[in-house]
């Protein structure tokens, strides 16, 4: 059975709406955009968010009646990260800025922030992915053309490289013990949130060595597939699994790490600690085969 096809509003329709609201509202003095739609190196698809900032004279009136956001469409869900109700906004100064993350039923999403001129002047030039869209009073400072240079992978120092290798191999012993103890939450979180983070870090550096550290791998590696050779990305995909296949994922992660980490080390003249690799691999095999009791 084929579901009902929902047509998203076009990019032109969305920008006409976003800018039309700003042009009609005297409280809104400028508009600018951040995020993936401001990145010339990101593939154009319909699922990119509209990361929009309205520079306003004050925030109080916008917060007094939050139903004003209904002008943007019928929401499927709204999140307010600056709200005290969520706990994240406990230190937020609502007199300076506030945000709504809005997912609409047609699939479009607007991440909208209102921001006073004072707050804008502190933040506007910090994000290299910024495009001015409207400036009623010529208050937006001059900036270079939008580019993703502020998100490029940074070269690791020797200590960061060594620390990444050490943390990856060391914490695998905790994963192995969690598996043998049948502690699913512990083993999975230790692997995914500690060990795999170090693998991802090394992958970012590896891609950097192949691109002169002039690209971004995106939030949480979402552009890994774009930048990794197919065979390495196929191996990377195997590093994810459910609990029942965790051993296979672990050894895929180990194989990938020992492939890219020495390459990164050679690029910078850093020595890869093969002794940790050999010893922990032997330990993991013994644990998997219940040879250590």
N, C-alpha and C positions, 0 to 999 in steps of 0.2 A: 504494500500500500504506500503510495506516494503522498507525503504530507503537503499541506498548503504552502505555496511559495510566497514568501514575504519580500517585497521589493524595498530596499533601503533607499532613503532619500539620497539624491546625488550630492556630490561634493559641492557643486554650485548652489544647490538648494540649501545646504547646511551653512555655507559661508554667507549666503544672502540673508539667512535667518540670524546668524550670530552677529553680523555687522549691522543688519537692520535694527535689531534690538538696541545695539549700542548707539546708533545714530539718532534714534528717537528719544533716548533717555538722557536727559541733561546731566544726570548724576554721573554718567560714564563719560570720561574724558579721553580715554585712549584704549586701544586693544592691541595685544600682541599674542603670538603663538609660539609654543615650545613643542618638544616631543618629535615623534616620528614623522609627522606631516611637515615639519620644518627641516627634515634631514634629506638632502638631495641624493644620498647614497642608499636610501631604503626603497625597496620595491613598492610600487604603488598598488595597494589593494584596498578593498572597501572596509577592512576591519581596523584600520588605523584610527586611534582616538583623535579627537579634536581637543588638544591641550591649549586652552584659551585663558588669558588673563584680561579682565576688565580693570582698568585703572580708574578708581572712583574718587569722588570728593569726600565721601564718608561711607562707612559700612553699616551704621546703625539702622538705617531705613531698609536696607536689603535683608537684614536679619529680623526685623520686626515682623515682617510678613514674608515667610519663606516660600509661600505659594507662587511668588513671582516667577519662579523657574519653570512653571507649567507652560510658559510661552514657547519653550523649546520642543515640546512634544509630549506624548504619553509615555511616562516612564515605566519600565519593567522593574527597575530597582534604583534606589538612590543611596549613596553613602556620603556621610559628612565627616571626613577624617579629623576636622578641627573641633568637632562636637565633644563636649565634656562627657556626654552620655556614653561614648565609645571608649573613654579612658585615654585615647591618644592625644586629645587636645587640652589636657589639663594645664599645660604651660603656654597654650596659644593665646595670642593677644588679638581678640576678635575686633578690636577697634582699628587694627592695621590690615588684617586680611582674613579671608574665610574661603572655604572651598566646598564645592559639590561635585561628586563623581556620579554622572547620570548615564545610565544605560536605558535606551529607549526600545520600545517594542518592535520597531523596524530594524533593530540591530545596530544603529548608530550609537556612539558614545561620546559625550562631551565631558571632559574634566575641566570644570570652570572654577576659576578663582577670582575673587574680587580683592583689590589691593589698593591701598591709598598711595598717593603720589610719593610720599616719604618712603614707604616700604618698597615701591617700585625702584626708586633711585638707588636703593641698597642692593637690589637683586638683579636688575635688568641686564647688566653687562656681564654677569657671572656665568650665564649659560650660553655656550657658543651656538646651541640650536635655538635660535630666536629670530622670529620674523615679525616686524611691525606691520599691523594691519590697518590701524586707524589712529590718528593723532590730531584731535581737534584743536589743541592749544600748543602744539610743537613742544611737548614736554618729554618725549622719549629721547634719551641720549643717542648720539650716532653710534652705530655698531657695524662691524664687518658683515659681509654676507653670511647667512646661516651656514654652519658647517659642523661636522661631528668631531672636530679635533679635541674638544674638551672631554671626549669619551674614549679616546684612544687608550689601548692597553699601555700601562707604564712599565718600563724596564725594571726587573727585580734587582735589588742589591744582592750581594753574596749572602748576607744573613737571611734575607727573605727566601732566597732559593733554597738554602740549607734547611731553613725552618719548615718550608713546604714539604720537602722530601722527608724530613724526620717525622712530621706530624702524620703524613700519609701512611708511612710504614708502621709507626708506633701504634696508632689507634686501631689498626686492623686486628691487633691482639684482643682488643675489647669486643670487636665485632664477632670474632671467632668464639670467644667465651659466651657471648650472648646467644649465638646459635646453638651451642652445645647445651646450654641451660634452658633452651626453648623459650627464651625471653624475646618474643617477637618485637614489641615496641622499642626495647632498648637496642637490639641488634640493628633494626632498620634505621632508627634515628642516628645511631652512631655511624653507620655506613653512609647514609644519605646526607646527613647534616654536618658531619665532621670529615670523614675520609673523602667522600666524593667532592666536597668543596675544594680540597687540596688538589685533587685530580683536575677539576675545572680550572683552577688557578694555573696549573702547569700547562694545560691546553691553551689557555689565553696567551701565556708567554711563548709557547711554541708557535702559535699563529703570528705573534708579534715578530718572531725571528724570521718568518717567511715573508713578512710584509713591511719590514723596516719600522715596525711599531707605528704604523700610520693608519690603522683601521680600528674600529670598535667591534667587539664581539657581541655587543648588546647585553641587555639585562639578563643575567643568569645564562649566558651562552646561547641566546636564541639565534645567533648567526653562526654558530659553530659549523653547521652543515654547509654554509656558503663558503667558508674559508678552509675547511679541512679536506685533504684528499679523500676520495670516496672510501678507500679501504680503511682509513683511520676513523672516519665517521661511522662506518659499519661496526667497527670494533667498539667505538664509544657507545653506540646504541645497545650493545650487549652488556654494558656495565649497569644497566637498570634491570630490576626483576622484582618479583614477589618474594616472600619469605622462603617459599619452597625451592626457589632457584637462586638463592642468595650466594651460595658457594660459587656457582658458575659466574655470577656477576662479579664477585670479588676477584676471581682469577683473570677475568677479562679486564678489569680495572688495573690489576697488577701488570698485565702484559702491555696495556696501553701506556701506563705510567713509565715503565722501563724502556718504552720506545721513545717517548717524547722528552722525558726528563734529561737523559744524557745528551740529547740533541741541543736542548736549551743550555745545558752546562757548557758544551763545546762552543756554542755561539759566544758566550760571555767569558770563557776561560775558567769556569767553575768546575770543580771536581765532583762528579756524582758518586755518592756513597753506595757502591755496589755491595759492600759487606752487609749493610742493613737490608738491602733488597734480597740477597741470597739467604740470609738468616731468617728473615720474616717469611719468605716464601716457603722455606723448609718447615717452619713452625706451623704455618697455615695448613700445609698438606698433612702434617701429623695430626693437627686438630680435626681436620675434615675426616680423616681415617680413624679417629678415636684412638690414636697411638699415644696420646698424652692423657694420663688419668691421675 
